[in-house]
Amino acid sequence: MKVDMSGEVVVITAGGGVICGAMAKEYAKNGAKVAVLDLKVEAAQKVADEITAEGFIAKAYGVNCLEKESIEAAHQQILKDLGKCTILINGAGGNNPKGTTTNEYFDKADIDDPTKVSFFDLDPSGVDFVFKINFLGAFLTTQVFAKDMLDNGGSVINISSMNAYRPLTKIPAYSGAKAAVSNFTQWLAVHFAGANIRVNAIAPGFFVTNQNRGLLFNADGTPTPRTGKILAGTPMRRFGEVEELLGTTMWLSDKSASGFVTGVVIPIDGGFSAYSGV
């Protein structure tokens, strides 16, 4: 999907990752100036370098999305380098092993098994981290960059998940955090409607990224049992390709195409959310 993004300044958190890195490149190819933000500045720089090597505009910034001072510092530099943010992509997120159970279903024997993590063994610090990186990160980043949109409007796009609709086994913290992101998207859309700031989200199904590759494939490249379950529950019987997220994201960003769209969370999931299993 090709749209005219000239004049737009796009800020993307987790821009050094697989999904948000692809988004950064797509916005740049369509004429936007792109700020690539990531906790790992070298990852952000790699994406920015790939963009500028093709003749487009991008700058990399190291940012901790859980520290407002860090976000503010990046904001001030982006204002000098690229201008006011008009499109914000809140891509920072993830899970943590401390918020993950070993088994799908509770087994009383797990409580006394030091090799297993039951619901009762989940570490509050892990659960807290997962909620912070997914929800609080989007909250703080929006607080900082949405101010740029108050005069002329803009677009905020959050990254939710299929977990927000149907919580996956083993990962209660991540599922709950993404549900919070979807709810926050709707709240923000209502709150900012009068300021002409549209707020939407995409809810990806299953895509292979650096974060989840170890859960989906064994060291020898063969699929794990969890992959088997995922694909059995996905009517299209495959993982999504990152490029298949871009059209929806660009459409949500284009006010000429989606100017009356706000407060929605769009599944991009190969039919996962529609399939009952029978």
C-alpha positions, 0 to 999 in steps of 0.5 A, a space after each residue: 500500500 503506497 500512501 503519501 507520507 511526505 511532511 509526516 514525522 513518525 516516531 517508532 518505539 522498538 524500532 530496532 526490532 523485526 516488526 517495528 523495523 519493517 514499519 520504520 522502513 515502510 514509512 520512510 519509503 513513503 516519504 516520512 521522516 522517521 525517528 527510530 527509538 530503541 533501548 538498544 541504540 545499536 539496533 535502532 542505528 542499524 535500521 536507520 542506516 538501512 533506511 538512509 542507505 536507500 536515500 530516505 530520512 531516518 535518525 536513531 535514538 536510544 530510549 528507555 520507554 519506562 523512564 520519562 526523562 529518557 523519552 523527553 530527552 529523545 523528544 527534544 532531540 527529535 524536534 531539532 532533527 526532524 520536527 514535531 511528531 505527527 504519527 506515533 507507533 508504540 511498539 515497545 513490549 514483550 514478555 518475561 520468564 518470571 511472568 510465565 508458568 511452566 505448564 498450561 494447566 495447574 498441577 498440584 505437584 508443581 508447587 513442590 517441584 523446584 523445576 516447575 513454575 506454577 501460578 503460585 510461584 510467579 514472581 511479582 517483579 516479572 509480572 510488574 515488568 511485563 505490565 510496565 513495558 507493554 502498558 506503561 511504556 505506551 502511556 509515557 511515550 504518548 504523554 510526551 509525543 502526543 503534545 506535538 499533535 495538539 495543534 494540527 492533529 495526528 495519529 497514535 497506533 498501539 501494538 496490541 495482540 491476539 492475547 488481548 482477545 483470547 489469553 494464551 496459556 502460560 503467559 498471564 502477565 503478557 495477556 493481561 498487559 496487552 488487554 490493557 493496551 487495547 483498553 487504553 487505545 479506546 480510552 485515548 481515542 475518546 479522550 483525544 477525539 476533540 483534539 483531532 488525534 486518532 488512536 487505534 491499534 493493531 492486534 497481530 496474531 502469530 509472527 516469528 520475531 527475535 523474542 519468540 523464535 525460541 518458543 516456536 522452533 527448536 535449536 535444529 529448526 523443527 517446530 515446537 509443540 506450541 507451534 503445532 497448537 498455534 497453527 492448528 488454531 490458525 485457519 490459514 495454517 501459517 505464521 504471518 509475514 511481517 510485511 502483512 502488517 504494513 498495509 493496515 498500519 499505513 492505512 490507519 496512519 493516512 488521514 485521507 483514507 481512515 480519517 473517521 477511524 479511531 478507537 479500533 483494534 484490528 486483528 491481523 491474525 490469519 483467522 485465529 480470532 474467528 476460529 472456535 476450534 470446531 
